[in-house]
Amino acid sequence: MPSATFFNLPAEKREKLLAAARAEFARVPYANASINKMIQAADIPRGSFYMYFRDKEDLFLYLMGEYGKQLFAAIEELLERCQGDIFAAFLELFDRIQAEYRDPEKRKCYQHIIGLVRNNSGAQLSSLLGMEGCLPAPGRLVEWVDPRLLDLRSADDLGNIFRILMGVTGQAVLRGIQTEDPAETREVYLRTLDILRRGMERKQPETQHE
């Protein structure tokens, strides 16, 4: 977590350092990311960096937390629009990211996080943004998702469903943005969602025929 000294900096200086960090983490794998390159790009003394963050990991986790907040704010908005239907909301999230990634004015917002995922072996969007500290609290999920639509049998079920959908959607998003046309990826993703829906949705009672 950044120090109070970091938060007391003018907004422009804070953003300059964070922009340098985002670019560096997107350029090379985390293990090879250089604090020296970050401070050179941000034009700050090395000593100042350690007044703001304990180390490289502290800065990385802060950035991931910020990415997570942005993502979950979007999911919350989509769940409200979809009246708590978690499957419809994640499909809309996939469509939104595919569209915005192909929009020259919005693409830049995604380039750093996508570069970060590509550069870190085995890393998925869901694992980077779905760390325990970034996941919505169970109480928040209950506010967003309509539990009547799901077959929930324990207190952990909703959180686990959310994690599974994050993982599946993250993989589909990454595959989709690497193609010129995400239509085929979307079809595969839809089939996967349908399989998950069959196992996770609450079953409606069958109508009795006399």
C-alpha positions as CSV (number, residue, x, y, z in Angstrom):
1,M,0.0,0.0,0.0
2,P,1.4,3.4,-0.9
3,S,2.5,5.7,2.0
4,A,0.7,8.9,3.0
5,T,3.6,10.7,1.4
6,F,2.6,9.3,-2.0
7,F,-1.0,10.3,-1.6
8,N,0.1,13.8,-0.6
9,L,1.9,14.3,-3.9
10,P,0.2,16.5,-6.6
11,A,-2.1,14.3,-8.7
12,E,0.1,14.9,-11.8
13,K,3.2,13.6,-10.1
14,R,1.4,10.5,-8.7
15,E,0.0,9.7,-12.2
16,K,3.5,10.2,-13.8
17,L,5.0,7.5,-11.5
18,L,2.0,5.1,-11.9
19,A,2.1,5.6,-15.7
20,A,5.8,4.7,-15.7
21,A,5.2,1.6,-13.6
22,R,2.3,0.5,-15.8
23,A,4.5,0.8,-18.9
24,E,7.4,-1.1,-17.3
25,F,5.3,-4.0,-16.0
26,A,3.7,-4.2,-19.5
27,R,7.1,-4.2,-21.2
28,V,8.7,-7.1,-19.4
29,P,7.8,-9.9,-17.0
30,Y,7.4,-8.8,-13.3
31,A,10.7,-10.4,-12.3
32,N,12.6,-8.3,-14.9
33,A,10.7,-5.1,-14.3
34,S,13.2,-2.4,-13.3
35,I,12.6,0.2,-10.6
36,N,15.5,2.2,-12.2
37,K,13.6,2.5,-15.5
38,M,10.4,3.5,-13.6
39,I,12.1,6.3,-11.7
40,Q,13.9,7.5,-14.8
41,A,10.6,7.7,-16.7
42,A,8.9,9.4,-13.8
43,D,11.9,11.7,-13.3
44,I,12.1,11.2,-9.5
45,P,15.1,10.3,-7.3
46,R,15.5,6.7,-6.3
47,G,15.2,7.6,-2.6
48,S,11.8,9.2,-3.3
49,F,10.5,5.9,-4.7
50,Y,11.1,4.2,-1.3
51,M,9.3,7.0,0.4
52,Y,6.2,6.1,-1.6
53,F,6.4,2.3,-1.8
54,R,8.2,-0.4,0.2
55,D,9.4,-2.2,-2.9
56,K,8.5,-3.3,-6.4
57,E,5.9,-5.8,-5.2
58,D,4.1,-3.1,-3.1
59,L,3.8,-1.0,-6.2
60,F,2.7,-3.9,-8.4
61,L,0.0,-5.0,-5.9
62,Y,-1.3,-1.4,-5.7
63,L,-1.6,-1.2,-9.5
64,M,-3.4,-4.6,-9.6
65,G,-5.8,-3.4,-6.9
66,E,-6.6,-0.3,-8.9
67,Y,-7.2,-2.4,-12.0
68,G,-9.4,-4.6,-9.9
69,K,-11.5,-1.7,-8.7
70,Q,-12.1,-0.5,-12.2
71,L,-13.1,-3.9,-13.4
72,F,-15.5,-4.6,-10.5
73,A,-17.0,-1.1,-11.0
74,A,-17.8,-2.1,-14.6
75,I,-19.2,-5.5,-13.5
76,E,-21.4,-3.8,-10.8
77,E,-22.8,-1.5,-13.5
78,L,-23.5,-4.4,-15.9
79,L,-25.1,-6.5,-13.2
80,E,-27.4,-3.6,-12.4
81,R,-28.3,-3.2,-16.1
82,C,-28.8,-7.0,-16.4
83,Q,-31.0,-7.1,-13.3
84,G,-28.6,-9.4,-11.4
85,D,-28.2,-12.0,-14.1
86,I,-24.5,-12.8,-13.7
87,F,-24.2,-14.7,-17.0
88,A,-25.7,-11.9,-19.0
89,A,-23.4,-9.4,-17.2
90,F,-20.2,-11.3,-18.0
91,L,-21.2,-11.7,-21.6
92,E,-21.8,-7.9,-21.8
93,L,-18.3,-7.4,-20.2
94,F,-16.7,-9.6,-22.9
95,D,-18.5,-7.6,-25.6
96,R,-17.6,-4.2,-24.1
97,I,-13.9,-5.0,-23.8
98,Q,-13.8,-6.4,-27.4
99,A,-15.4,-3.2,-28.7
100,E,-13.3,-0.8,-26.6
101,Y,-10.1,-2.6,-27.4
102,R,-10.8,-2.0,-31.1
103,D,-11.6,1.7,-30.6
104,P,-8.4,3.7,-31.1
105,E,-9.5,6.3,-28.5
106,K,-10.1,3.6,-25.8
107,R,-7.5,0.9,-26.7
108,K,-4.7,2.6,-24.7
109,C,-6.6,1.9,-21.5
110,Y,-6.2,-1.8,-22.1
111,Q,-2.8,-2.1,-23.5
112,H,-0.9,-2.0,-20.2
113,I,-2.9,-4.7,-18.5
114,I,-3.0,-6.9,-21.6
115,G,0.8,-6.5,-21.9
116,L,1.2,-7.4,-18.3
117,V,-0.8,-10.6,-18.7
118,R,1.0,-11.6,-21.9
119,N,4.4,-11.1,-20.2
120,N,3.8,-13.1,-17.2
121,S,3.8,-16.9,-17.9
122,G,0.6,-18.5,-16.9
123,A,-1.0,-15.3,-15.7
124,Q,-4.6,-14.7,-16.6
125,L,-6.7,-11.6,-16.4
126,S,-8.7,-13.3,-13.7
127,S,-5.7,-14.2,-11.6
128,L,-4.2,-10.8,-11.8
129,L,-7.4,-8.9,-11.1
130,G,-9.0,-11.6,-9.0
131,M,-6.6,-11.6,-6.1
132,E,-8.2,-12.1,-2.7
133,G,-7.6,-8.5,-1.8
134,C,-9.3,-7.3,-4.9
135,L,-12.4,-9.5,-5.0
136,P,-15.7,-8.0,-4.0
137,A,-16.7,-9.0,-0.4
138,P,-19.5,-11.6,-0.3
139,G,-21.9,-9.0,1.0
140,R,-21.2,-6.8,-2.1
141,L,-21.8,-9.8,-4.4
142,V,-25.2,-10.4,-2.8
143,E,-26.1,-6.8,-3.5
144,W,-25.2,-7.1,-7.1
145,V,-26.3,-10.6,-8.1
146,D,-29.9,-11.9,-8.0
147,P,-29.5,-15.1,-5.8
148,R,-32.9,-16.3,-7.0
149,L,-31.4,-17.1,-10.4
150,L,-28.7,-19.4,-9.0
151,D,-28.6,-22.8,-7.3
152,L,-26.8,-21.7,-4.1
153,R,-26.3,-24.4,-1.5
154,S,-23.6,-22.9,0.8
155,A,-22.4,-19.5,1.8
156,D,-19.3,-19.9,-0.4
157,D,-21.2,-20.8,-3.6
158,L,-21.7,-17.2,-4.9
159,G,-18.0,-16.3,-4.5
160,N,-16.9,-19.5,-6.2
161,I,-19.3,-18.9,-9.1
162,F,-17.9,-15.4,-9.5
163,R,-14.3,-16.7,-9.5
164,I,-15.1,-19.4,-12.1
165,L,-16.8,-16.9,-14.4
166,M,-13.9,-14.4,-13.9
167,G,-11.5,-17.1,-15.0
168,V,-13.5,-18.2,-18.1
169,T,-14.2,-14.7,-19.1
170,G,-10.6,-13.6,-18.7
171,Q,-9.4,-16.3,-21.0
172,A,-12.0,-15.6,-23.6
173,V,-11.2,-11.8,-23.5
174,L,-7.5,-12.5,-24.1
175,R,-8.2,-14.9,-27.0
176,G,-10.7,-12.4,-28.5
177,I,-8.4,-9.4,-28.6
178,Q,-5.7,-11.4,-30.3
179,T,-7.9,-12.0,-33.4
180,E,-9.1,-9.6,-36.0
181,D,-12.7,-10.6,-35.5
182,P,-13.7,-12.0,-32.0
183,A,-16.9,-13.6,-33.4
184,E,-15.6,-17.2,-33.3
185,T,-14.2,-16.7,-29.8
186,R,-17.5,-15.3,-28.7
187,E,-19.3,-18.4,-29.9
188,V,-17.0,-20.7,-28.0
189,Y,-17.4,-18.4,-24.9
190,L,-21.2,-18.5,-25.3
191,R,-21.1,-22.4,-25.4
192,T,-19.0,-22.4,-22.2
193,L,-21.3,-20.0,-20.5
194,D,-24.3,-22.2,-21.5
195,I,-22.6,-25.3,-19.9
196,L,-21.9,-23.4,-16.7
197,R,-25.4,-21.9,-16.6
198,R,-26.9,-25.4,-16.8
199,G,-25.0,-26.4,-13.7
200,M,-25.2,-23.1,-11.7
201,E,-28.7,-21.8,-12.4
202,R,-31.6,-22.6,-10.1
203,K,-33.9,-25.1,-11.8
204,Q,-37.5,-24.1,-12.2
205,P,-40.0,-26.6,-10.8
206,E,-41.5,-28.8,-13.5
207,T,-45.2,-28.2,-14.2
208,Q,-47.4,-31.0,-13.1
209,H,-49.7,-32.2,-15.8
210,E,-52.9,-34.0,-14.8
